[in-house]
Amino acid sequence: MRHLPPLNALRVFEVAARTGSYTAAASELGLTHGAVSRQIALLETWLGQRLFSRSGRRMVATPMARIFAAEVSGAFERMTAAAEACGRPDARRILRVNAPVSFAMRWLIPRLALFHDAYPSVEVVVTTVSTVHEELRGGFDVAIRRGVAGAGAWSHHRATHVLDDVDTLIMSPTLFAQQPILAPADLEGHQRLASETRPGDWIDWLEAAKLPHLIGRPRTVFDHFFITRQAVIDGLGVGIGPLPMLDIDIATGHLVLPLPHIQVRRTGYVALLPDGADHGTPATRFVEWLAGEGRARRQPLADGKMP
C-alpha cells in the first residue's frame, strides 16, 4: 500500500488553495469553516509543514503549498479522466469549462446548444473568471483565456486557438439616430464609456482613428465590460467592443458599428487542456468543437440563435 496522505484532506486542501479562501472552500464543499480548517491542519501534520499563513483575516497558501496544490489538482484531473474512461458508457459526463465572463456570456453560452446537439451525453458546466489573465488553479477540465497557442506559452497545458478578437466602436441605434457618428471627428461631444477589465481599448482605437487629442479627455469607467456593454445599449455613451463576441447584439439591433472600418486587433482566445489529456475525451472533443466554431465565424440570426 502506497503511503498516501489523507485523501479527504487533500480534496479540501485543493479547493482551499484554488479558491484562495477557507470560507469559499467550505461553501463549495458543503462544509463548515471549522471542518475545512481541521482538514488543512490534518494535512499539515502529515506533511510536517505549514500550508497556509494568516494575512489579515484570510488564510493564504504558502508558495510551496501553491506548487503542491497544482500537482494535487493535476492528479485529481487524471483520476477524473481515468474514472470517465472506465465508467458506464451510457453515463452522463460532466464537463467543467472555465472562461472569462464576457466570453462566456456573449460567445460561448449562445452556442452551447449546438454542442449539446452533437454530444447529448455531455453536460457542460460553465464557471467564470473576472479577468482574461486569471491564474490557472485547477477545478475545471477546459479553461478559456486570452493568449497565443505557441509551444511552451502555457506551462503544463496544451493550448488551441479558438477565436480572434478585434475592437471597434459601438453605440446604440437610438443614440446613433440622435447624434450619428459618420466620421471620426463626430466622436466629439459623445460620452465615452470604458472598462477596467479592458484597459487601453480607447487609447489604441483613438490612435487608429487619428484622434490622439481625445486620449486625455474624461471617460466613465465601469469595472467590467458587460456593464459597459449594457450602458452602451442603454444609450448612455459610446464604447469600444470586441468582435465577433458582439455579433448577436449587432444582428438583433441592440448595437451598431458606426465606424466598422476602424479596428484594433487584439490577442485572441485559446482553449487550454492539461498536458497529457487523452484524445477522444469530452474535454478534447469540446475543444475541437470550440475551435471549429471559431473558424466558422458564423453570423447570428435575427432572433439571437446561431445558424
Beta strands, then each sheet from edge to edge (+ up, - down):
strand 1: 52-55
strand 2: 58-61
strand 3: 93-100
strand 4: 122-129
strand 5: 142-146
strand 6: 157-170
strand 7: 193-195
strand 8: 220-222
strand 9: 239-243
strand 10: 264-274
sheet 1: 1+ 2-
sheet 2: 4+ 3+ 5+ 10- 6+ 9-
sheet 3: 7+ 8+
end
